Amino acid sequence: MSIAFTIPQSIVQAIRLPEEQVGPELRKELAVVLYQRGYLALGKARELAGMEKYEFGQLLGARAIPRHYEAEELADDLTYADHQ
């Protein structure tokens, strides 16, 4: 299932961004809010935002949004650290 919704042109024009940046920025903002509220896991939120894990983590840090660090992420980090 995918969801599409329409944003009125007057609102798109009111957003202070070049038109080609509006869609990606709205996806990023939606991803951040859904992650912050616990509706999306980090991986899915960054996927929605169209960002890499590190980049999305940096964005969360810049906004002082705490990471929801779960056992699976710890296991991934430990695996990564073992290979370094």
Backbone as XML, in Angstrom:
<?xml version="1.0"?>
<chain id="A" units="angstrom">
  <residue number="1" name="MET">
    <atom name="N" x="0.846" y="-1.176" z="0.000"/>
    <atom name="CA" x="0.000" y="0.000" z="0.000"/>
    <atom name="C" x="0.893" y="1.242" z="0.000"/>
  </residue>
  <residue number="2" name="SER">
    <atom name="N" x="0.561" y="2.193" z="-0.790"/>
    <atom name="CA" x="1.248" y="3.482" z="-0.730"/>
    <atom name="C" x="0.196" y="4.561" z="-0.538"/>
  </residue>
  <residue number="3" name="ILE">
    <atom name="N" x="0.618" y="5.655" z="0.008"/>
    <atom name="CA" x="-0.286" y="6.754" z="0.311"/>
    <atom name="C" x="0.191" y="7.979" z="-0.449"/>
  </residue>
  <residue number="4" name="ALA">
    <atom name="N" x="-0.727" y="8.659" z="-1.058"/>
    <atom name="CA" x="-0.423" y="9.925" z="-1.724"/>
    <atom name="C" x="-1.426" y="10.959" z="-1.224"/>
  </residue>
  <residue number="5" name="PHE">
    <atom name="N" x="-0.954" y="12.155" z="-1.037"/>
    <atom name="CA" x="-1.881" y="13.212" z="-0.661"/>
    <atom name="C" x="-1.493" y="14.486" z="-1.385"/>
  </residue>
  <residue number="6" name="THR">
    <atom name="N" x="-2.452" y="15.369" z="-1.490"/>
    <atom name="CA" x="-2.264" y="16.605" z="-2.228"/>
    <atom name="C" x="-2.072" y="17.760" z="-1.267"/>
  </residue>
  <residue number="7" name="ILE">
    <atom name="N" x="-1.074" y="18.558" z="-1.545"/>
    <atom name="CA" x="-0.841" y="19.777" z="-0.783"/>
    <atom name="C" x="-1.273" y="20.929" z="-1.681"/>
  </residue>
  <residue number="8" name="PRO">
    <atom name="N" x="-2.172" y="21.754" z="-1.197"/>
    <atom name="CA" x="-2.640" y="22.869" z="-2.027"/>
    <atom name="C" x="-1.480" y="23.726" z="-2.540"/>
  </residue>
  <residue number="9" name="GLN">
    <atom name="N" x="-1.609" y="24.181" z="-3.759"/>
    <atom name="CA" x="-0.560" y="24.980" z="-4.389"/>
    <atom name="C" x="-0.224" y="26.220" z="-3.578"/>
  </residue>
  <residue number="10" name="SER">
    <atom name="N" x="-1.222" y="26.800" z="-2.922"/>
    <atom name="CA" x="-0.962" y="28.002" z="-2.113"/>
    <atom name="C" x="0.003" y="27.687" z="-0.967"/>
  </residue>
  <residue number="11" name="ILE">
    <atom name="N" x="-0.069" y="26.477" z="-0.431"/>
    <atom name="CA" x="0.842" y="26.091" z="0.645"/>
    <atom name="C" x="2.224" y="25.790" z="0.077"/>
  </residue>
  <residue number="12" name="VAL">
    <atom name="N" x="2.268" y="25.093" z="-1.045"/>
    <atom name="CA" x="3.558" y="24.812" z="-1.692"/>
    <atom name="C" x="4.279" y="26.116" z="-2.000"/>
  </residue>
  <residue number="13" name="GLN">
    <atom name="N" x="3.547" y="27.105" z="-2.494"/>
    <atom name="CA" x="4.148" y="28.400" z="-2.816"/>
    <atom name="C" x="4.588" y="29.141" z="-1.556"/>
  </residue>
  <residue number="14" name="ALA">
    <atom name="N" x="3.906" y="28.893" z="-0.443"/>
    <atom name="CA" x="4.245" y="29.583" z="0.805"/>
    <atom name="C" x="5.488" y="28.996" z="1.464"/>
  </residue>
  <residue number="15" name="ILE">
    <atom name="N" x="5.846" y="27.767" z="1.109"/>
    <atom name="CA" x="7.044" y="27.153" z="1.675"/>
    <atom name="C" x="8.252" y="27.834" z="1.059"/>
  </residue>
  <residue number="16" name="ARG">
    <atom name="N" x="9.114" y="28.312" z="1.893"/>
    <atom name="CA" x="10.255" y="29.117" z="1.430"/>
    <atom name="C" x="11.417" y="28.246" z="0.975"/>
  </residue>
  <residue number="17" name="LEU">
    <atom name="N" x="11.148" y="27.487" z="-0.069"/>
    <atom name="CA" x="12.152" y="26.632" z="-0.691"/>
    <atom name="C" x="11.931" y="26.644" z="-2.188"/>
  </residue>
  <residue number="18" name="PRO">
    <atom name="N" x="12.971" y="26.367" z="-2.962"/>
    <atom name="CA" x="12.754" y="26.175" z="-4.396"/>
    <atom name="C" x="11.789" y="25.003" z="-4.593"/>
  </residue>
  <residue number="19" name="GLU">
    <atom name="N" x="10.931" y="25.105" z="-5.565"/>
    <atom name="CA" x="9.869" y="24.113" z="-5.760"/>
    <atom name="C" x="10.385" y="22.679" z="-5.834"/>
  </residue>
  <residue number="20" name="GLU">
    <atom name="N" x="11.548" y="22.477" z="-6.458"/>
    <atom name="CA" x="12.075" y="21.117" z="-6.592"/>
    <atom name="C" x="12.554" y="20.537" z="-5.253"/>
  </residue>
  <residue number="21" name="GLN">
    <atom name="N" x="12.739" y="21.370" z="-4.246"/>
    <atom name="CA" x="13.172" y="20.904" z="-2.926"/>
    <atom name="C" x="12.009" y="20.640" z="-1.970"/>
  </residue>
  <residue number="22" name="VAL">
    <atom name="N" x="10.820" y="21.095" z="-2.317"/>
    <atom name="CA" x="9.677" y="20.976" z="-1.407"/>
    <atom name="C" x="9.370" y="19.512" z="-1.093"/>
  </residue>
  <residue number="23" name="GLY">
    <atom name="N" x="9.238" y="18.663" z="-2.101"/>
    <atom name="CA" x="8.909" y="17.255" z="-1.882"/>
    <atom name="C" x="9.921" y="16.543" z="-0.996"/>
  </residue>
  <residue number="24" name="PRO">
    <atom name="N" x="11.209" y="16.596" z="-1.350"/>
    <atom name="CA" x="12.216" y="15.942" z="-0.511"/>
    <atom name="C" x="12.267" y="16.483" z="0.921"/>
  </residue>
  <residue number="25" name="GLU">
    <atom name="N" x="12.105" y="17.782" z="1.078"/>
    <atom name="CA" x="12.145" y="18.365" z="2.425"/>
    <atom name="C" x="10.934" y="17.940" z="3.250"/>
  </residue>
  <residue number="26" name="LEU">
    <atom name="N" x="9.767" y="17.870" z="2.626"/>
    <atom name="CA" x="8.576" y="17.419" z="3.354"/>
    <atom name="C" x="8.706" y="15.956" z="3.767"/>
  </residue>
  <residue number="27" name="ARG">
    <atom name="N" x="9.286" y="15.132" z="2.904"/>
    <atom name="CA" x="9.517" y="13.721" z="3.258"/>
    <atom name="C" x="10.486" y="13.623" z="4.435"/>
  </residue>
  <residue number="28" name="LYS">
    <atom name="N" x="11.526" y="14.448" z="4.414"/>
    <atom name="CA" x="12.501" y="14.445" z="5.498"/>
    <atom name="C" x="11.842" y="14.883" z="6.809"/>
  </residue>
  <residue number="29" name="GLU">
    <atom name="N" x="11.052" y="15.947" z="6.754"/>
    <atom name="CA" x="10.375" y="16.432" z="7.960"/>
    <atom name="C" x="9.391" y="15.403" z="8.503"/>
  </residue>
  <residue number="30" name="LEU">
    <atom name="N" x="8.662" y="14.756" z="7.613"/>
    <atom name="CA" x="7.726" y="13.719" z="8.027"/>
    <atom name="C" x="8.475" y="12.559" z="8.678"/>
  </residue>
  <residue number="31" name="ALA">
    <atom name="N" x="9.584" y="12.161" z="8.092"/>
    <atom name="CA" x="10.384" y="11.066" z="8.634"/>
    <atom name="C" x="10.884" y="11.394" z="10.034"/>
  </residue>
  <residue number="32" name="VAL">
    <atom name="N" x="11.358" y="12.602" z="10.240"/>
    <atom name="CA" x="11.873" y="13.014" z="11.548"/>
    <atom name="C" x="10.762" y="12.972" z="12.600"/>
  </residue>
  <residue number="33" name="VAL">
    <atom name="N" x="9.618" y="13.516" z="12.269"/>
    <atom name="CA" x="8.508" y="13.542" z="13.228"/>
    <atom name="C" x="8.015" y="12.133" z="13.541"/>
  </residue>
  <residue number="34" name="LEU">
    <atom name="N" x="7.876" y="11.297" z="12.522"/>
    <atom name="CA" x="7.415" y="9.930" z="12.757"/>
    <atom name="C" x="8.419" y="9.143" z="13.595"/>
  </residue>
  <residue number="35" name="TYR">
    <atom name="N" x="9.707" y="9.377" z="13.384"/>
    <atom name="CA" x="10.727" y="8.731" z="14.205"/>
    <atom name="C" x="10.671" y="9.249" z="15.637"/>
  </residue>
  <residue number="36" name="GLN">
    <atom name="N" x="10.608" y="10.559" z="15.782"/>
    <atom name="CA" x="10.594" y="11.180" z="17.104"/>
    <atom name="C" x="9.425" y="10.669" z="17.956"/>
  </residue>
  <residue number="37" name="ARG">
    <atom name="N" x="8.301" y="10.478" z="17.329"/>
    <atom name="CA" x="7.103" y="10.011" z="18.051"/>
    <atom name="C" x="7.072" y="8.498" z="18.237"/>
  </residue>
  <residue number="38" name="GLY">
    <atom name="N" x="8.049" y="7.814" z="17.656"/>
    <atom name="CA" x="8.122" y="6.370" z="17.822"/>
    <atom name="C" x="7.246" y="5.589" z="16.859"/>
  </residue>
  <residue number="39" name="TYR">
    <atom name="N" x="6.753" y="6.234" z="15.816"/>
    <atom name="CA" x="5.908" y="5.569" z="14.827"/>
    <atom name="C" x="6.718" y="4.816" z="13.785"/>
  </residue>
  <residue number="40" name="LEU">
    <atom name="N" x="7.971" y="5.225" z="13.579"/>
    <atom name="CA" x="8.853" y="4.563" z="12.620"/>
    <atom name="C" x="10.185" y="4.260" z="13.287"/>
  </residue>
  <residue number="41" name="ALA">
    <atom name="N" x="10.743" y="3.108" z="12.953"/>
    <atom name="CA" x="12.093" y="2.767" z="13.387"/>
    <atom name="C" x="13.091" y="3.610" z="12.593"/>
  </residue>
  <residue number="42" name="LEU">
    <atom name="N" x="14.311" y="3.672" z="13.086"/>
    <atom name="CA" x="15.344" y="4.490" z="12.447"/>
    <atom name="C" x="15.527" y="4.138" z="10.971"/>
  </residue>
  <residue number="43" name="GLY">
    <atom name="N" x="15.635" y="2.862" z="10.666"/>
    <atom name="CA" x="15.872" y="2.457" z="9.278"/>
    <atom name="C" x="14.764" y="2.877" z="8.343"/>
  </residue>
  <residue number="44" name="LYS">
    <atom name="N" x="13.534" y="2.722" z="8.775"/>
    <atom name="CA" x="12.403" y="3.109" z="7.926"/>
    <atom name="C" x="12.283" y="4.620" z="7.837"/>
  </residue>
  <residue number="45" name="ALA">
    <atom name="N" x="12.581" y="5.316" z="8.919"/>
    <atom name="CA" x="12.521" y="6.778" z="8.893"/>
    <atom name="C" x="13.562" y="7.343" z="7.931"/>
  </residue>
  <residue number="46" name="ARG">
    <atom name="N" x="14.775" y="6.803" z="7.989"/>
    <atom name="CA" x="15.814" y="7.301" z="7.077"/>
    <atom name="C" x="15.499" y="6.929" z="5.643"/>
  </residue>
  <residue number="47" name="GLU">
    <atom name="N" x="14.851" y="5.776" z="5.447"/>
    <atom name="CA" x="14.424" y="5.384" z="4.099"/>
    <atom name="C" x="13.400" y="6.385" z="3.562"/>
  </residue>
  <residue number="48" name="LEU">
    <atom name="N" x="12.433" y="6.745" z="4.400"/>
    <atom name="CA" x="11.430" y="7.742" z="3.997"/>
    <atom name="C" x="12.099" y="9.078" z="3.692"/>
  </residue>
  <residue number="49" name="ALA">
    <atom name="N" x="13.088" y="9.442" z="4.491"/>
    <atom name="CA" x="13.797" y="10.711" z="4.292"/>
    <atom name="C" x="14.716" y="10.679" z="3.078"/>
  </residue>
  <residue number="50" name="GLY">
    <atom name="N" x="15.044" y="9.468" z="2.593"/>
    <atom name="CA" x="15.967" y="9.355" z="1.467"/>
    <atom name="C" x="17.395" y="9.662" z="1.871"/>
  </residue>
  <residue number="51" name="MET">
    <atom name="N" x="17.759" y="9.279" z="3.107"/>
    <atom name="CA" x="19.079" y="9.600" z="3.634"/>
    <atom name="C" x="19.796" y="8.334" z="4.080"/>
  </residue>
  <residue number="52" name="GLU">
    <atom name="N" x="21.118" y="8.390" z="4.122"/>
    <atom name="CA" x="21.918" y="7.303" z="4.669"/>
    <atom name="C" x="21.818" y="7.321" z="6.193"/>
  </residue>
  <residue number="53" name="LYS">
    <atom name="N" x="22.156" y="6.194" z="6.820"/>
    <atom name="CA" x="22.028" y="6.061" z="8.274"/>
    <atom name="C" x="22.799" y="7.152" z="9.015"/>
  </residue>
  <residue number="54" name="TYR">
    <atom name="N" x="24.048" y="7.349" z="8.646"/>
    <atom name="CA" x="24.871" y="8.354" z="9.319"/>
    <atom name="C" x="24.287" y="9.753" z="9.144"/>
  </residue>
  <residue number="55" name="GLU">
    <atom name="N" x="23.891" y="10.067" z="7.917"/>
    <atom name="CA" x="23.345" y="11.390" z="7.606"/>
    <atom name="C" x="22.060" y="11.650" z="8.401"/>
  </residue>
  <residue number="56" name="PHE">
    <atom name="N" x="21.190" y="10.637" z="8.480"/>
    <atom name="CA" x="19.949" y="10.795" z="9.231"/>
    <atom name="C" x="20.256" y="10.935" z="10.723"/>
  </residue>
  <residue number="57" name="GLY">
    <atom name="N" x="21.225" y="10.182" z="11.212"/>
    <atom name="CA" x="21.650" y="10.313" z="12.606"/>
    <atom name="C" x="22.166" y="11.709" z="12.912"/>
  </residue>
  <residue number="58" name="GLN">
    <atom name="N" x="22.918" y="12.276" z="11.985"/>
    <atom name="CA" x="23.411" y="13.649" z="12.140"/>
    <atom name="C" x="22.250" y="14.640" z="12.215"/>
  </residue>
  <residue number="59" name="LEU">
    <atom name="N" x="21.249" y="14.434" z="11.368"/>
    <atom name="CA" x="20.075" y="15.309" z="11.371"/>
    <atom name="C" x="19.359" y="15.229" z="12.714"/>
  </residue>
  <residue number="60" name="LEU">
    <atom name="N" x="19.184" y="14.009" z="13.230"/>
    <atom name="CA" x="18.533" y="13.852" z="14.529"/>
    <atom name="C" x="19.353" y="14.536" z="15.624"/>
  </residue>
  <residue number="61" name="GLY">
    <atom name="N" x="20.657" y="14.378" z="15.574"/>
    <atom name="CA" x="21.522" y="15.009" z="16.564"/>
    <atom name="C" x="21.439" y="16.526" z="16.509"/>
  </residue>
  <residue number="62" name="ALA">
    <atom name="N" x="21.426" y="17.073" z="15.314"/>
    <atom name="CA" x="21.349" y="18.528" z="15.150"/>
    <atom name="C" x="20.040" y="19.081" z="15.712"/>
  </residue>
  <residue number="63" name="ARG">
    <atom name="N" x="19.024" y="18.252" z="15.722"/>
    <atom name="CA" x="17.719" y="18.677" z="16.246"/>
    <atom name="C" x="17.484" y="18.206" z="17.680"/>
  </residue>
  <residue number="64" name="ALA">
    <atom name="N" x="18.520" y="17.633" z="18.283"/>
    <atom name="CA" x="18.454" y="17.143" z="19.665"/>
    <atom name="C" x="17.338" y="16.123" z="19.861"/>
  </residue>
  <residue number="65" name="ILE">
    <atom name="N" x="17.154" y="15.266" z="18.872"/>
    <atom name="CA" x="16.159" y="14.198" z="18.960"/>
    <atom name="C" x="16.894" y="12.933" z="19.389"/>
  </residue>
  <residue number="66" name="PRO">
    <atom name="N" x="16.545" y="12.391" z="20.558"/>
    <atom name="CA" x="17.250" y="11.206" z="21.035"/>
    <atom name="C" x="17.011" y="9.997" z="20.144"/>
  </residue>
  <residue number="67" name="ARG">
    <atom name="N" x="18.042" y="9.189" z="20.011"/>
    <atom name="CA" x="17.935" y="7.942" z="19.237"/>
    <atom name="C" x="17.208" y="6.906" z="20.060"/>
  </residue>
  <residue number="68" name="HIS">
    <atom name="N" x="16.367" y="6.135" z="19.424"/>
    <atom name="CA" x="15.705" y="4.990" z="20.041"/>
    <atom name="C" x="16.621" y="3.802" z="19.775"/>
  </residue>
  <residue number="69" name="TYR">
    <atom name="N" x="17.561" y="3.604" z="20.653"/>
    <atom name="CA" x="18.603" y="2.605" z="20.437"/>
    <atom name="C" x="18.114" y="1.264" z="20.955"/>
  </residue>
  <residue number="70" name="GLU">
    <atom name="N" x="17.920" y="0.319" z="20.049"/>
    <atom name="CA" x="17.378" y="-0.982" z="20.411"/>
    <atom name="C" x="18.446" y="-2.062" z="20.272"/>
  </residue>
  <residue number="71" name="ALA">
    <atom name="N" x="18.143" y="-3.234" z="20.796"/>
    <atom name="CA" x="19.087" y="-4.349" z="20.797"/>
    <atom name="C" x="19.583" y="-4.671" z="19.392"/>
  </residue>
  <residue number="72" name="GLU">
    <atom name="N" x="18.703" y="-4.600" z="18.402"/>
    <atom name="CA" x="19.102" y="-4.897" z="17.014"/>
    <atom name="C" x="20.157" y="-3.908" z="16.528"/>
  </residue>
  <residue number="73" name="GLU">
    <atom name="N" x="19.985" y="-2.644" z="16.855"/>
    <atom name="CA" x="20.966" y="-1.642" z="16.453"/>
    <atom name="C" x="22.289" y="-1.859" z="17.170"/>
  </residue>
  <residue number="74" name="LEU">
    <atom name="N" x="22.236" y="-2.244" z="18.438"/>
    <atom name="CA" x="23.457" y="-2.535" z="19.173"/>
    <atom name="C" x="24.205" y="-3.697" z="18.518"/>
  </residue>
  <residue number="75" name="ALA">
    <atom name="N" x="23.468" y="-4.738" z="18.144"/>
    <atom name="CA" x="24.086" y="-5.891" z="17.476"/>
    <atom name="C" x="24.729" y="-5.469" z="16.162"/>
  </residue>
  <residue number="76" name="ASP">
    <atom name="N" x="24.045" y="-4.634" z="15.390"/>
    <atom name="CA" x="24.608" y="-4.130" z="14.129"/>
    <atom name="C" x="25.887" y="-3.343" z="14.382"/>
  </residue>
  <residue number="77" name="ASP">
    <atom name="N" x="25.859" y="-2.482" z="15.403"/>
    <atom name="CA" x="27.028" y="-1.665" z="15.705"/>
    <atom name="C" x="28.202" y="-2.522" z="16.170"/>
  </residue>
  <residue number="78" name="LEU">
    <atom name="N" x="27.913" y="-3.529" z="16.973"/>
    <atom name="CA" x="28.985" y="-4.408" z="17.436"/>
    <atom name="C" x="29.588" y="-5.224" z="16.290"/>
  </residue>
  <residue number="79" name="THR">
    <atom name="N" x="28.745" y="-5.678" z="15.389"/>
    <atom name="CA" x="29.223" y="-6.403" z="14.203"/>
    <atom name="C" x="30.117" y="-5.487" z="13.367"/>
  </residue>
  <residue number="80" name="TYR">
    <atom name="N" x="29.669" y="-4.259" z="13.172"/>
    <atom name="CA" x="30.444" y="-3.294" z="12.404"/>
    <atom name="C" x="31.795" y="-3.038" z="13.076"/>
  </residue>
  <residue number="81" name="ALA">
    <atom name="N" x="31.771" y="-2.852" z="14.406"/>
    <atom name="CA" x="32.998" y="-2.569" z="15.136"/>
    <atom name="C" x="33.980" y="-3.739" z="15.058"/>
  </residue>
  <residue number="82" name="ASP">
    <atom name="N" x="33.471" y="-4.963" z="15.078"/>
    <atom name="CA" x="34.341" y="-6.136" z="14.988"/>
    <atom name="C" x="35.085" y="-6.214" z="13.659"/>
  </residue>
  <residue number="83" name="HIS">
    <atom name="N" x="34.498" y="-5.646" z="12.618"/>
    <atom name="CA" x="35.115" y="-5.714" z="11.292"/>
    <atom name="C" x="36.026" y="-4.520" z="10.997"/>
  </residue>
  <residue number="84" name="GLN">
    <atom name="N" x="36.181" y="-3.637" z="11.934"/>
    <atom name="CA" x="37.020" y="-2.465" z="11.729"/>
    <atom name="C" x="38.418" y="-2.689" z="12.210"/>
  </residue>
</chain>
